[in-house]
Amino acid sequence: MKFTRDEIRSAMLLYAVTDRSWLGERTLPEMTEEVLRSGATFLQVREKGMDHDAFLAEAEILKEQAGRYHVPFVVNDSIEVALECDADGVHVGQSDIVGKDVRAMIGPDKILGISANTVETALAAQQAGADYIGVGAVFGTTTKKDAKSLTVEALRAICDAVDIPVVAIGGISADNLLQLQGSGVDGVAVVSAIFAQPDPGAATAHLRTLAEELVADHG
């Protein structure tokens, strides 16, 4: 399925990034089904250290789930897995685009997300063919120990500098999400704010309401 730029921008609203650290007795597909049903608008599978075959098998299940909800599904970092499971796209970091044409590798119709944290890296991502930029960490993060927080002003400068959608990521929770008002971002990407919660579905629904308020504020 090919998504238009407007569809991708709308899908940035509540961008769920998986993390199996908090699964407990549940499987990841059980949790992502609940999250999708409760209003997540984008799904990224992130697996660090999982072997290729297991990662591919999991990605195929999540891709099917996301497709039923008409939600874009991308694979973090692994272009190979993204192509093998025919994901909607891939999300990569700045280091992954140095000396490498990821857009050429995935083709013109796949979604390409690239991380950035400055105007310069955001413009480089746009130049590299990104369909959207993940900007952060906006509040610091537990998943990347060296991440520094970005101000609303810095976020606004990045949003103003590029023509493609921008999603904020890093330490975002229900408690601080609305602090991003005025930044111009198209939505928020969250990890623990969904997957670490005792009721991921309820957490997703609440975050969806807050994200809608955030984006409405831009108008």
Sequence and secondary structure as in RCSB ss.txt:
>XXXX:A:sequence
MKFTRDEIRSAMLLYAVTDRSWLGERTLPEMTEEVLRSGATFLQVREKGMDHDAFLAEAEILKEQAGRYHVPFVV
NDSIEVALECDADGVHVGQSDIVGKDVRAMIGPDKILGISANTVETALAAQQAGADYIGVGAVFGTTTKKDAKSL
TVEALRAICDAVDIPVVAIGGISADNLLQLQGSGVDGVAVVSAIFAQPDPGAATAHLRTLAEELVADHG
>XXXX:A:secstr
    HHHHHHHTTEEEE  GGG TTS HHHHHHHHHHTT  EEEE  SS  HHHHHHHHHHHHHHHHHTT  EEE
ES HHHHHHTT SEEEE GGGGTT  HHHHH SSSEEEEEESSHHHHHHHHHTT SEEEE  SS  SSSTT    
 HHHHHHHHHH SS EEEESS  TTTGGGGTTS  SEEEESHHHHTSSSHHHHHHHHHHHHHHHHHHH 
